[in-house]
């Protein structure tokens, strides 16, 4: 298992699990699971992938994929399933917090109607509701910012591509 927050470079991966926060550059990859958040390049003299699974968020550039025997070889580019799941989770959290905020806003309005402004400042429940509203709004703002980053990532992934310079044999699946 190779895991890096940045880039990974190697010449021969066999039965390797590699995950990089940046790019991966390797010459030959055999029956491995290789993932990166950038560009995955299988180049050099061989630049081949035989069996296994590779994923890159932005681009895969490769010479040859698979072989004459039809060994299953998977290539995937674009946004990861984890990113999509995270987007859904964040959207659900925003909806839940918004419902809580709506309930707090209703309670706040009721207290506003019951007490004049000079009395409200002394009512403890009013202060607690007001503080809770502020906290919920801040939480929603943070989640919306995080969701916006994910949405930008998804939009960028629409430009993801796979470049196969040589042969793609039977058994190769590109997603």
N, CA and C atoms as an extended XYZ file, in Angstrom:
525
Properties=species:S:1:pos:R:3:atomname:S:1:resname:S:1:resid:I:1 pbc="F F F"
N         0.851       -1.183        0.000 N   UNK     1
C         0.000        0.000        0.000 CA  UNK     1
C         0.887        1.234        0.000 C   UNK     1
N         0.611        2.113       -0.968 N   UNK     2
C         1.322        3.379       -1.041 CA  UNK     2
C         0.266        4.468       -0.931 C   UNK     2
N         0.449        5.378        0.026 N   UNK     3
C        -0.511        6.459        0.198 CA  UNK     3
C         0.276        7.747        0.390 C   UNK     3
N        -0.076        8.764       -0.411 N   UNK     4
C         0.629       10.040       -0.327 CA  UNK     4
C        -0.359       11.185       -0.447 C   UNK     4
N        -0.085       12.254        0.274 N   UNK     5
C        -0.897       13.455        0.151 CA  UNK     5
C        -0.575       14.201       -1.132 C   UNK     5
N         0.598       13.949       -1.686 N   UNK     6
C         1.040       14.609       -2.912 CA  UNK     6
C         1.135       13.630       -4.061 C   UNK     6
N         2.237       13.716       -4.808 N   UNK     7
C         2.433       12.898       -6.005 CA  UNK     7
C         3.147       11.586       -5.685 C   UNK     7
N         2.952       10.590       -6.569 N   UNK     8
C         3.661        9.307       -6.488 CA  UNK     8
C         4.279        9.048       -7.850 C   UNK     8
N         5.530        8.604       -7.844 N   UNK     9
C         6.205        8.212       -9.082 CA  UNK     9
C         6.839        6.847       -8.880 C   UNK     9
N         6.755        6.006       -9.916 N   UNK    10
C         7.358        4.688       -9.838 CA  UNK    10
C         7.551        4.128      -11.228 C   UNK    10
N         8.228        2.981      -11.289 N   UNK    11
C         8.443        2.393      -12.607 CA  UNK    11
C         7.610        1.131      -12.804 C   UNK    11
N         7.416        0.319      -11.758 N   UNK    12
C         6.701       -0.945      -11.922 CA  UNK    12
C         5.841       -1.199      -10.690 C   UNK    12
N         4.530       -1.235      -10.881 N   UNK    13
C         3.595       -1.563       -9.802 CA  UNK    13
C         2.988       -2.922      -10.111 C   UNK    13
N         3.116       -3.856       -9.182 N   UNK    14
C         2.463       -5.155       -9.320 CA  UNK    14
C         1.746       -5.463       -8.018 C   UNK    14
N         0.427       -5.747       -8.112 N   UNK    15
C        -0.402       -6.014       -6.947 CA  UNK    15
C        -0.249       -4.912       -5.893 C   UNK    15
N        -0.277       -3.680       -6.341 N   UNK    16
C        -0.084       -2.526       -5.474 CA  UNK    16
C        -1.410       -1.796       -5.298 C   UNK    16
N        -1.635       -1.279       -4.104 N   UNK    17
C        -2.718       -0.333       -3.869 CA  UNK    17
C        -2.029        0.997       -3.635 C   UNK    17
N        -2.304        1.956       -4.505 N   UNK    18
C        -1.680        3.273       -4.390 CA  UNK    18
C        -2.751        4.343       -4.451 C   UNK    18
N        -2.616        5.329       -3.577 N   UNK    19
C        -3.578        6.428       -3.547 CA  UNK    19
C        -2.797        7.712       -3.319 C   UNK    19
N        -2.996        8.679       -4.237 N   UNK    20
C        -2.264        9.936       -4.151 CA  UNK    20
C        -3.225       11.115       -4.136 C   UNK    20
N        -2.886       12.111       -3.336 N   UNK    21
C        -3.655       13.344       -3.311 CA  UNK    21
C        -3.368       14.196       -4.538 C   UNK    21
N        -2.250       13.929       -5.206 N   UNK    22
C        -1.859       14.665       -6.409 CA  UNK    22
C        -1.877       13.755       -7.622 C   UNK    22
N        -0.765       13.755       -8.366 N   UNK    23
C        -0.641       12.968       -9.594 CA  UNK    23
C         0.099       11.657       -9.334 C   UNK    23
N        -0.067       10.715      -10.262 N   UNK    24
C         0.706        9.466      -10.235 CA  UNK    24
C         1.324        9.276      -11.616 C   UNK    24
N         2.606        8.952      -11.611 N   UNK    25
C         3.307        8.660      -12.857 CA  UNK    25
C         4.031        7.330      -12.661 C   UNK    25
N         3.729        6.382      -13.551 N   UNK    26
C         4.308        5.050      -13.455 CA  UNK    26
C         4.495        4.508      -14.874 C   UNK    26
N         5.477        3.605      -15.048 N   UNK    27
C         5.736        3.053      -16.376 CA  UNK    27
C         4.874        1.826      -16.674 C   UNK    27
N         4.706        0.952      -15.692 N   UNK    28
C         3.993       -0.293      -15.939 CA  UNK    28
C         3.184       -0.636      -14.698 C   UNK    28
N         1.960       -1.075      -14.896 N   UNK    29
C         1.071       -1.376      -13.784 CA  UNK    29
C         0.373       -2.706      -14.053 C   UNK    29
N         0.550       -3.659      -13.150 N   UNK    30
C         0.004       -5.000      -13.306 CA  UNK    30
C        -0.875       -5.339      -12.107 C   UNK    30
N        -2.152       -5.651      -12.378 N   UNK    31
C        -3.103       -6.093      -11.343 CA  UNK    31
C        -3.047       -5.230      -10.083 C   UNK    31
N        -3.151       -3.947      -10.252 N   UNK    32
C        -3.070       -3.013       -9.132 CA  UNK    32
C        -4.305       -2.141       -9.059 C   UNK    32
N        -4.495       -1.511       -7.904 N   UNK    33
C        -5.554       -0.520       -7.709 CA  UNK    33
C        -4.865        0.803       -7.462 C   UNK    33
N        -4.986        1.707       -8.412 N   UNK    34
C        -4.265        2.973       -8.355 CA  UNK    34
C        -5.268        4.118       -8.484 C   UNK    34
N        -5.226        5.058       -7.537 N   UNK    35
C        -6.150        6.181       -7.531 CA  UNK    35
C        -5.399        7.476       -7.257 C   UNK    35
N        -5.847        8.547       -7.928 N   UNK    36
C        -5.248        9.855       -7.641 CA  UNK    36
C        -6.255       10.973       -7.856 C   UNK    36
N        -5.999       12.093       -7.187 N   UNK    37
C        -6.889       13.246       -7.309 CA  UNK    37
C        -6.451       14.195       -8.417 C   UNK    37
N        -5.475       13.799       -9.193 N   UNK    38
C        -4.977       14.641      -10.282 CA  UNK    38
C        -4.941       13.868      -11.582 C   UNK    38
N        -3.734       13.797      -12.156 N   UNK    39
C        -3.512       13.130      -13.436 CA  UNK    39
C        -2.769       11.816      -13.190 C   UNK    39
N        -3.194       10.761      -13.876 N   UNK    40
C        -2.518        9.475      -13.789 CA  UNK    40
C        -1.877        9.202      -15.146 C   UNK    40
N        -0.574        9.064      -15.148 N   UNK    41
C         0.147        8.880      -16.402 CA  UNK    41
C         0.927        7.569      -16.364 C   UNK    41
N         0.601        6.690      -17.306 N   UNK    42
C         1.341        5.447      -17.496 CA  UNK    42
C         2.109        5.617      -18.799 C   UNK    42
N         3.363        5.979      -18.671 N   UNK    43
C         4.132        6.293      -19.870 CA  UNK    43
C         5.521        5.682      -19.764 C   UNK    43
N         6.391        6.150      -20.570 N   UNK    44
C         7.728        5.582      -20.591 CA  UNK    44
C         7.809        4.520      -21.659 C   UNK    44
N         8.781        3.641      -21.516 N   UNK    45
C         9.012        2.623      -22.538 CA  UNK    45
C         7.804        1.711      -22.702 C   UNK    45
N         7.190        1.308      -21.573 N   UNK    46
C         6.031        0.408      -21.651 CA  UNK    46
C         4.728        1.197      -21.572 C   UNK    46
N         4.555        1.950      -20.503 N   UNK    47
C         3.341        2.739      -20.331 CA  UNK    47
C         2.089        1.901      -20.428 C   UNK    47
N         2.095        0.738      -19.779 N   UNK    48
C         0.998       -0.213      -19.943 CA  UNK    48
C         0.286       -0.493      -18.630 C   UNK    48
N        -0.982       -0.838      -18.774 N   UNK    49
C        -1.804       -1.269      -17.659 CA  UNK    49
C        -2.366       -2.624      -18.019 C   UNK    49
N        -2.133       -3.590      -17.146 N   UNK    50
C        -2.622       -4.942      -17.378 CA  UNK    50
C        -3.373       -5.399      -16.139 C   UNK    50
N        -4.685       -5.465      -16.243 N   UNK    51
C        -5.504       -5.900      -15.124 CA  UNK    51
C        -5.577       -4.842      -14.042 C   UNK    51
N        -6.602       -4.937      -13.228 N   UNK    52
C        -6.733       -4.024      -12.109 CA  UNK    52
C        -7.641       -2.852      -12.396 C   UNK    52
N        -7.459       -1.819      -11.592 N   UNK    53
C        -8.349       -0.665      -11.619 CA  UNK    53
C        -7.530        0.597      -11.417 C   UNK    53
N        -7.747        1.593      -12.267 N   UNK    54
C        -7.113        2.885      -12.051 CA  UNK    54
C        -8.174        3.985      -12.116 C   UNK    54
N        -7.966        5.001      -11.281 N   UNK    55
C        -8.896        6.125      -11.221 CA  UNK    55
C        -8.090        7.406      -11.111 C   UNK    55
N        -8.491        8.399      -11.881 N   UNK    56
C        -7.916        9.735      -11.781 CA  UNK    56
C        -9.047       10.748      -11.881 C   UNK    56
N        -8.956       11.767      -11.080 N   UNK    57
C       -10.003       12.775      -11.080 CA  UNK    57
C        -9.975       13.628      -12.353 C   UNK    57
N        -8.767       13.915      -12.884 N   UNK    58
C        -8.673       14.830      -14.019 CA  UNK    58
C        -8.367       14.155      -15.358 C   UNK    58
N        -7.362       13.262      -15.378 N   UNK    59
C        -6.948       12.718      -16.671 CA  UNK    59
C        -6.156       11.433      -16.481 C   UNK    59
N        -6.343       10.528      -17.437 N   UNK    60
C        -5.516        9.327      -17.533 CA  UNK    60
C        -4.868        9.352      -18.915 C   UNK    60
N        -3.539        9.238      -18.948 N   UNK    61
C        -2.798        9.146      -20.199 CA  UNK    61
C        -2.023        7.833      -20.144 C   UNK    61
N        -2.228        7.001      -21.171 N   UNK    62
C        -1.683        5.651      -21.120 CA  UNK    62
C        -1.318        5.194      -22.534 C   UNK    62
N        -0.329        4.328      -22.631 N   UNK    63
C         0.037        3.780      -23.943 CA  UNK    63
C        -0.857        2.604      -24.305 C   UNK    63
N        -0.772        1.508      -23.548 N   UNK    64
C        -1.552        0.297      -23.839 CA  UNK    64
C        -2.349       -0.136      -22.618 C   UNK    64
N        -3.563       -0.676      -22.878 N   UNK    65
C        -4.441       -1.148      -21.809 CA  UNK    65
C        -4.859       -2.576      -22.097 C   UNK    65
N        -4.653       -3.465      -21.125 N   UNK    66
C        -5.059       -4.855      -21.259 CA  UNK    66
C        -4.091       -5.663      -22.110 C   UNK    66
N        -4.539       -6.869      -22.499 N   UNK    67
C        -3.738       -7.726      -23.383 CA  UNK    67
C        -4.654       -8.628      -24.204 C   UNK    67
N        -4.051       -9.484      -25.021 N   UNK    68
C        -4.818      -10.340      -25.935 CA  UNK    68
C        -5.721      -11.334      -25.210 C   UNK    68
N        -5.437      -11.672      -23.971 N   UNK    69
C        -6.252      -12.642      -23.238 CA  UNK    69
C        -7.546      -12.044      -22.703 C   UNK    69
N        -7.715      -10.727      -22.778 N   UNK    70
C        -8.955      -10.079      -22.350 CA  UNK    70
C        -9.084       -9.907      -20.852 C   UNK    70
N        -7.973       -9.804      -20.156 N   UNK    71
C        -8.009       -9.617      -18.707 CA  UNK    71
C        -8.770       -8.324      -18.388 C   UNK    71
N        -9.623       -8.378      -17.368 N   UNK    72
C       -10.453       -7.223      -17.025 CA  UNK    72
C        -9.581       -6.095      -16.480 C   UNK    72
N        -9.697       -4.944      -17.136 N   UNK    73
C        -8.906       -3.771      -16.775 CA  UNK    73
C        -9.842       -2.570      -16.762 C   UNK    73
N        -9.931       -1.890      -15.618 N   UNK    74
C       -10.880       -0.786      -15.444 CA  UNK    74
C       -10.147        0.549      -15.361 C   UNK    74
N       -10.672        1.531      -16.105 N   UNK    75
C       -10.176        2.895      -16.043 CA  UNK    75
C       -11.363        3.802      -15.725 C   UNK    75
N       -11.191        4.679      -14.769 N   UNK    76
C       -12.275        5.601      -14.425 CA  UNK    76
C       -11.694        6.990      -14.233 C   UNK    76
N       -12.370        7.991      -14.820 N   UNK    77
C       -11.986        9.392      -14.618 CA  UNK    77
C       -13.212       10.188      -14.193 C   UNK    77
N       -12.950       11.324      -13.595 N   UNK    78
C       -14.035       12.208      -13.186 CA  UNK    78
C       -14.201       12.221      -11.689 C   UNK    78
N       -15.331       12.695      -11.272 N   UNK    79
C       -15.597       12.828       -9.846 CA  UNK    79
C       -15.778       11.448       -9.218 C   UNK    79
N       -15.271       11.290       -8.013 N   UNK    80
C       -15.356        9.990       -7.330 CA  UNK    80
C       -16.728        9.810       -6.685 C   UNK    80
N       -17.073        8.573       -6.436 N   UNK    81
C       -18.331        8.261       -5.754 CA  UNK    81
C       -18.342        8.857       -4.353 C   UNK    81
N       -17.175        8.897       -3.703 N   UNK    82
C       -17.083        9.481       -2.361 CA  UNK    82
C       -17.447       10.964       -2.382 C   UNK    82
N       -17.027       11.661       -3.424 N   UNK    83
C       -17.335       13.091       -3.542 CA  UNK    83
C       -18.835       13.291       -3.724 C   UNK    83
N       -19.460       12.464       -4.538 N   UNK    84
C       -20.904       12.568       -4.749 CA  UNK    84
C       -21.655       12.257       -3.453 C   UNK    84
N       -21.205       11.223       -2.735 N   UNK    85
C       -21.831       10.881       -1.443 CA  UNK    85
C       -21.701       12.044       -0.468 C   UNK    85
N       -20.531       12.664       -0.453 N   UNK    86
C       -20.290       13.796        0.449 CA  UNK    86
C       -21.220       14.959        0.102 C   UNK    86
N       -21.430       15.193       -1.183 N   UNK    87
C       -22.339       16.259       -1.622 CA  UNK    87
C       -23.757       15.984       -1.118 C   UNK    87
N       -24.204       14.757       -1.223 N   UNK    88
C       -25.544       14.378       -0.776 CA  UNK    88
C       -25.674       14.533        0.739 C   UNK    88
N       -24.660       14.080        1.469 N   UNK    89
C       -24.675       14.186        2.930 CA  UNK    89
C       -24.750       15.650        3.360 C   UNK    89
N       -23.944       16.501        2.727 N   UNK    90
C       -23.947       17.924        3.074 CA  UNK    90
C       -25.305       18.553        2.771 C   UNK    90
N       -25.893       18.222        1.624 N   UNK    91
C       -27.212       18.764        1.274 CA  UNK    91
C       -28.265       18.346        2.295 C   UNK    91
N       -28.207       17.096        2.733 N   UNK    92
C       -29.146       16.616        3.748 CA  UNK    92
C       -28.934       17.307        5.086 C   UNK    92
N       -27.674       17.557        5.439 N   UNK    93
C       -27.380       18.266        6.690 CA  UNK    93
C       -27.921       19.696        6.632 C   UNK    93
N       -27.756       20.340        5.492 N   UNK    94
C       -28.265       21.710        5.339 CA  UNK    94
C       -29.786       21.728        5.503 C   UNK    94
N       -30.476       20.768        4.877 N   UNK    95
C       -31.939       20.698        5.001 CA  UNK    95
C       -32.358       20.519        6.459 C   UNK    95
N       -31.664       19.628        7.173 N   UNK    96
C       -31.995       19.350        8.574 CA  UNK    96
C       -31.784       20.591        9.433 C   UNK    96
N       -30.657       21.243        9.255 N   UNK    97
C       -30.355       22.434       10.051 CA  UNK    97
C       -31.323       23.565        9.694 C   UNK    97
N       -31.697       23.655        8.418 N   UNK    98
C       -32.651       24.692        8.002 CA  UNK    98
C       -34.001       24.483        8.680 C   UNK    98
N       -34.440       23.231        8.822 N   UNK    99
C       -35.696       22.950        9.532 CA  UNK    99
C       -35.597       23.395       10.991 C   UNK    99
N       -34.446       23.085       11.621 N   UNK   100
C       -34.235       23.497       13.007 CA  UNK   100
C       -34.240       25.021       13.110 C   UNK   100
N       -33.609       25.681       12.143 N   UNK   101
C       -33.564       27.140       12.129 CA  UNK   101
C       -34.965       27.726       11.940 C   UNK   101
N       -35.766       27.110       11.087 N   UNK   102
C       -37.140       27.574       10.881 CA  UNK   102
C       -37.943       27.498       12.182 C   UNK   102
N       -37.744       26.417       12.945 N   UNK   103
C       -38.438       26.263       14.233 CA  UNK   103
C       -37.964       27.342       15.212 C   UNK   103
N       -36.671       27.601       15.227 N   UNK   104
C       -36.133       28.650       16.103 CA  UNK   104
C       -36.650       30.028       15.693 C   UNK   104
N       -36.741       30.270       14.387 N   UNK   105
C       -37.261       31.554       13.898 CA  UNK   105
C       -38.717       31.746       14.328 C   UNK   105
N       -39.503       30.672       14.285 N   UNK   106
C       -40.902       30.745       14.714 CA  UNK   106
C       -40.991       31.077       16.206 C   UNK   106
N       -40.151       30.411       17.004 N   UNK   107
C       -40.135       30.688       18.450 CA  UNK   107
C       -39.681       32.125       18.716 C   UNK   107
N       -38.715       32.576       17.962 N   UNK   108
C       -38.201       33.944       18.094 CA  UNK   108
C       -39.312       34.951       17.785 C   UNK   108
N       -40.055       34.696       16.730 N   UNK   109
C       -41.161       35.586       16.352 CA  UNK   109
C       -42.244       35.629       17.432 C   UNK   109
N       -42.533       34.465       18.018 N   UNK   110
C       -43.529       34.412       19.097 CA  UNK   110
C       -43.091       35.266       20.280 C   UNK   110
N       -41.812       35.142       20.650 N   UNK   111
C       -41.306       35.937       21.777 CA  UNK   111
C       -41.286       37.425       21.447 C   UNK   111
N       -41.001       37.740       20.191 N   UNK   112
C       -41.019       39.144       19.770 CA  UNK   112
C       -42.413       39.740       19.930 C   UNK   112
N       -43.414       38.933       19.613 N   UNK   113
C       -44.798       39.407       19.713 CA  UNK   113
C       -45.244       39.540       21.174 C   UNK   113
N       -44.705       38.690       22.044 N   UNK   114
C       -45.112       38.695       23.451 CA  UNK   114
C       -44.465       39.802       24.273 C   UNK   114
N       -43.206       40.104       23.980 N   UNK   115
C       -42.462       41.035       24.823 CA  UNK   115
C       -41.970       42.239       24.027 C   UNK   115
N       -42.020       43.410       24.617 N   UNK   116
C       -41.423       44.582       23.956 CA  UNK   116
C       -39.894       44.463       23.966 C   UNK   116
N       -39.225       45.223       23.124 N   UNK   117
C       -37.767       45.123       22.941 CA  UNK   117
C       -36.999       45.277       24.240 C   UNK   117
N       -37.391       46.222       25.109 N   UNK   118
C       -36.640       46.445       26.359 CA  UNK   118
C       -36.773       45.272       27.328 C   UNK   118
N       -37.870       44.519       27.267 N   UNK   119
C       -38.081       43.363       28.145 CA  UNK   119
C       -37.372       42.134       27.574 C   UNK   119
N       -37.373       42.016       26.246 N   UNK   120
C       -36.751       40.840       25.604 CA  UNK   120
C       -35.281       40.696       25.975 C   UNK   120
N       -34.595       41.795       26.135 N   UNK   121
C       -33.164       41.754       26.464 CA  UNK   121
C       -32.925       41.046       27.786 C   UNK   121
N       -33.918       41.022       28.661 N   UNK   122
C       -33.780       40.391       29.982 CA  UNK   122
C       -34.292       38.949       30.013 C   UNK   122
N       -35.013       38.527       28.986 N   UNK   123
C       -35.583       37.175       28.958 CA  UNK   123
C       -34.515       36.182       28.488 C   UNK   123
N       -34.158       35.238       29.373 N   UNK   124
C       -33.081       34.262       29.093 CA  UNK   124
C       -33.401       33.386       27.887 C   UNK   124
N       -34.640       32.959       27.765 N   UNK   125
C       -35.046       32.093       26.656 CA  UNK   125
C       -34.822       32.806       25.315 C   UNK   125
N       -35.110       34.084       25.281 N   UNK   126
C       -34.919       34.882       24.075 CA  UNK   126
C       -33.440       34.881       23.670 C   UNK   126
N       -32.564       35.056       24.657 N   UNK   127
C       -31.114       35.060       24.389 CA  UNK   127
C       -30.654       33.704       23.856 C   UNK   127
N       -31.151       32.649       24.470 N   UNK   128
C       -30.756       31.297       24.042 CA  UNK   128
C       -31.215       31.022       22.611 C   UNK   128
N       -32.439       31.395       22.308 N   UNK   129
C       -32.957       31.177       20.955 CA  UNK   129
C       -32.165       32.001       19.947 C   UNK   129
N       -31.869       33.230       20.294 N   UNK   130
C       -31.111       34.103       19.395 CA  UNK   130
C       -29.706       33.535       19.144 C   UNK   130
N       -29.052       33.073       20.197 N   UNK   131
C       -27.713       32.462       20.044 CA  UNK   131
C       -27.769       31.185       19.210 C   UNK   131
N       -28.809       30.379       19.417 N   UNK   132
C       -28.965       29.145       18.645 CA  UNK   132
C       -29.198       29.469       17.165 C   UNK   132
N       -29.978       30.514       16.886 N   UNK   133
C       -30.215       30.931       15.494 CA  UNK   133
C       -28.908       31.347       14.827 C   UNK   133
N       -28.114       32.109       15.530 N   UNK   134
C       -26.825       32.556       14.983 CA  UNK   134
C       -25.920       31.362       14.694 C   UNK   134
N       -25.868       30.406       15.627 N   UNK   135
C       -25.031       29.208       15.449 CA  UNK   135
C       -25.505       28.382       14.248 C   UNK   135
N       -26.810       28.226       14.097 N   UNK   136
C       -27.366       27.450       12.973 CA  UNK   136
C       -27.045       28.133       11.640 C   UNK   136
N       -27.181       29.460       11.587 N   UNK   137
C       -26.873       30.198       10.365 CA  UNK   137
C       -25.398       30.052        9.995 C   UNK   137
N       -24.526       30.120       11.008 N   UNK   138
C       -23.085       29.935       10.760 CA  UNK   138
C       -22.800       28.536       10.233 C   UNK   138
N       -23.449       27.549       10.835 N   UNK   139
C       -23.270       26.156       10.420 CA  UNK   139
C       -23.731       25.961        8.974 C   UNK   139
N       -24.876       26.532        8.627 N   UNK   140
C       -25.386       26.427        7.257 CA  UNK   140
C       -24.412       27.079        6.288 C   UNK   140
N       -23.881       28.241        6.652 N   UNK   141
C       -22.933       28.955        5.788 CA  UNK   141
C       -21.689       28.100        5.531 C   UNK   141
N       -21.145       27.478        6.567 N   UNK   142
C       -19.962       26.621        6.417 CA  UNK   142
C       -20.260       25.436        5.497 C   UNK   142
N       -21.420       24.805        5.704 N   UNK   143
C       -21.797       23.669        4.864 CA  UNK   143
C       -22.034       24.091        3.415 C   UNK   143
N       -22.639       25.249        3.214 N   UNK   144
C       -22.860       25.735        1.846 CA  UNK   144
C       -21.533       26.037        1.153 C   UNK   144
N       -20.562       26.581        1.895 N   UNK   145
C       -19.232       26.830        1.327 CA  UNK   145
C       -18.561       25.523        0.918 C   UNK   145
N       -18.682       24.509        1.790 N   UNK   146
C       -18.109       23.195        1.496 CA  UNK   146
C       -18.793       22.560        0.287 C   UNK   146
N       -20.122       22.704        0.209 N   UNK   147
C       -20.870       22.166       -0.926 CA  UNK   147
C       -20.477       22.873       -2.223 C   UNK   147
N       -20.215       24.169       -2.154 N   UNK   148
C       -19.801       24.930       -3.335 CA  UNK   148
C       -18.454       24.426       -3.860 C   UNK   148
N       -17.542       24.108       -2.962 N   UNK   149
C       -16.236       23.556       -3.362 CA  UNK   149
C       -16.440       22.221       -4.071 C   UNK   149
N       -17.315       21.390       -3.525 N   UNK   150
C       -17.607       20.088       -4.141 CA  UNK   150
C       -18.264       20.284       -5.502 C   UNK   150
N       -19.186       21.228       -5.607 N   UNK   151
C       -19.847       21.488       -6.890 CA  UNK   151
C       -18.847       21.948       -7.947 C   UNK   151
N       -17.868       22.762       -7.550 N   UNK   152
C       -16.821       23.187       -8.481 CA  UNK   152
C       -15.984       21.992       -8.932 C   UNK   152
N       -15.697       21.098       -7.986 N   UNK   153
C       -14.936       19.883       -8.303 CA  UNK   153
C       -15.704       19.031       -9.309 C   UNK   153
N       -17.007       18.915       -9.115 N   UNK   154
C       -17.850       18.129      -10.018 CA  UNK   154
C       -17.881       18.785      -11.403 C   UNK   154
N       -17.989       20.108      -11.438 N   UNK   155
C       -18.001       20.813      -12.718 CA  UNK   155
C       -16.679       20.619      -13.462 C   UNK   155
N       -15.563       20.654      -12.731 N   UNK   156
C       -14.252       20.442      -13.348 CA  UNK   156
C       -14.117       19.019      -13.869 C   UNK   156
N       -14.730       18.070      -13.187 N   UNK   157
C       -14.598       16.670      -13.588 CA  UNK   157
C       -15.274       16.386      -14.924 C   UNK   157
N       -16.140       17.278      -15.365 N   UNK   158
C       -16.799       17.087      -16.664 CA  UNK   158
C       -15.797       17.230      -17.805 C   UNK   158
N       -14.648       17.812      -17.515 N   UNK   159
C       -13.593       17.952      -18.521 CA  UNK   159
C       -12.560       16.815      -18.402 C   UNK   159
N       -12.811       15.862      -17.538 N   UNK   160
C       -11.885       14.741      -17.359 CA  UNK   160
C       -11.819       13.927      -18.648 C   UNK   160
N       -10.645       13.315      -18.877 N   UNK   161
C       -10.508       12.556      -20.123 CA  UNK   161
C        -9.530       11.398      -19.951 C   UNK   161
N        -9.672       10.450      -20.883 N   UNK   162
C        -8.771        9.309      -20.967 CA  UNK   162
C        -8.122        9.357      -22.344 C   UNK   162
N        -6.790        9.301      -22.356 N   UNK   163
C        -6.050        9.287      -23.617 CA  UNK   163
C        -5.317        7.951      -23.694 C   UNK   163
N        -5.673        7.132      -24.692 N   UNK   164
C        -4.989        5.864      -24.925 CA  UNK   164
C        -4.220        6.008      -26.231 C   UNK   164
N        -2.904        6.007      -26.134 N   UNK   165
C        -2.059        6.260      -27.300 CA  UNK   165
C        -1.823        5.021      -28.150 C   UNK   165
N        -1.957        3.862      -27.521 N   UNK   166
C        -1.684        2.616      -28.235 CA  UNK   166
C        -2.935        1.761      -28.356 C   UNK   166
N        -2.876        0.555      -27.800 N   UNK   167
C        -3.963       -0.421      -27.918 CA  UNK   167
C        -4.809       -0.478      -26.655 C   UNK   167
N        -6.111       -0.676      -26.866 N   UNK   168
C        -7.041       -0.997      -25.786 CA  UNK   168
C        -7.642       -2.337      -26.161 C   UNK   168
N        -7.306       -3.361      -25.403 N   UNK   169
C        -7.731       -4.718      -25.733 CA  UNK   169
C        -9.087       -5.038      -25.133 C   UNK   169
N        -9.673       -6.122      -25.609 N   UNK   170
C       -10.929       -6.631      -25.078 CA  UNK   170
C       -10.758       -6.849      -23.576 C   UNK   170
N       -11.805       -6.523      -22.827 N   UNK   171
C       -11.737       -6.642      -21.368 CA  UNK   171
C       -11.452       -5.308      -20.708 C   UNK   171
N       -11.196       -4.285      -21.519 N   UNK   172
C       -10.943       -2.944      -20.995 CA  UNK   172
C       -12.269       -2.216      -20.843 C   UNK   172
N       -12.478       -1.629      -19.668 N   UNK   173
C       -13.691       -0.865      -19.391 CA  UNK   173
C       -13.267        0.544      -19.019 C   UNK   173
N       -13.819        1.538      -19.731 N   UNK   174
C       -13.520        2.936      -19.465 CA  UNK   174
C       -14.797        3.608      -18.980 C   UNK   174
N       -14.714        4.240      -17.821 N   UNK   175
C       -15.877        4.936      -17.253 CA  UNK   175
C       -15.507        6.390      -17.036 C   UNK   175
